[in-house]
């Protein structure tokens, strides 16, 4: 039974990594479509999101069934609980990719705002965080996961700088307002993807070390 259970756990891991690959594809495509203002490419994001949603349902069902059937403890239970949470976070990332793609329709009819390279720097950092969070799960690497968590504040700073730049445009050149608002929303969605990547890494640390690090930032501030 133990060998069969281990094979089932490996299947869950494989499925989650497959879902993560789709999420990375969705985010990359949505950002590429945004940069090119390509409506056709943006429309493809919705189909990828349907596949992500199917993965989410299947993975959650697998985890619940394995917990009910095998009543695991220790590392195996932590793994399944962690996967359920990561599964939800990945699905939400897919939704953020859909959001980013949806803003293209608003931007395409508006004049482009120059000098918003900061948002593309932010996009690169967010994609790297997601990629590293997936690698940390794949390798059960708590050290890599911890480093990703520490990068979340960098994305927050980039978001704040992007907002400052865009608000300046809106105040000094009111004709850019309709272009700036969708880009503000893009920055917010990117920041949320970074937060969700951090969540995944917190769960990797929980799985690997039985250590809960959520809310530590809040505790330091209080």
Steps between C-alpha positions, in 0.01 A plus 500: 500500500786739588653462155165563330439804722842639412420460129174688553687782678743522208206528259359789704839671486526443124151642445573810709819562303301462178252756627783734600644475148165612356485790746849614398398476133183699568684780681776517238248514215282760669801728550621445144151579370496813716835617367395439139138605566402178322129425549523160329776384732308637798197291403709182532549561873139407575546152350814441705306612808233236432774235505638643825152484657468132399835426663390677819185290534680171424790567738274602788291185452814284495632654823171468687461139388855410607454660842168319552626164374848485654468734801864612465702663777824697521675595175239335275215691662697826481563433132132450419388802704771710335398384152135590564606854594748536212237368260269783601778760473594384149138520387481857629817587310328377185213737575746789531644411159146517358456841665821632343393376156158662540653849535640487146158579352499828698856590403489426130293808415707733720833675435792312651669640808876533456758416765312229690796261489459456877191285446697263275777475760231413751358238263843335463550488877154350554557231235835411658337473843235266364759288319713473814197416715413212264862378507503512880190278507640263238826455696347535849752781547419710806812716456398613152144552625622726781693714251186546289306615806766764565456639145133587548586840646697581182184454292304715745754780449478461122121519519519819705744655252279399205198658668699819567609524135150440365333741742749766394402443138131525589549828688730665248340359183129433565462357149700195619247406771323236289834339418639526852210342692529156331877506562438576869278191508769294326747603772252396770447159337875447468544583867231245590675232291818571699303466825361165385850380403605589853207298635620198302848537645362525852320171435821342365673595827208351694521174302880471521561620856162487679552871563230765463634841393176674399433837663860539623526832317192626682641386834824694439307818423284480815 
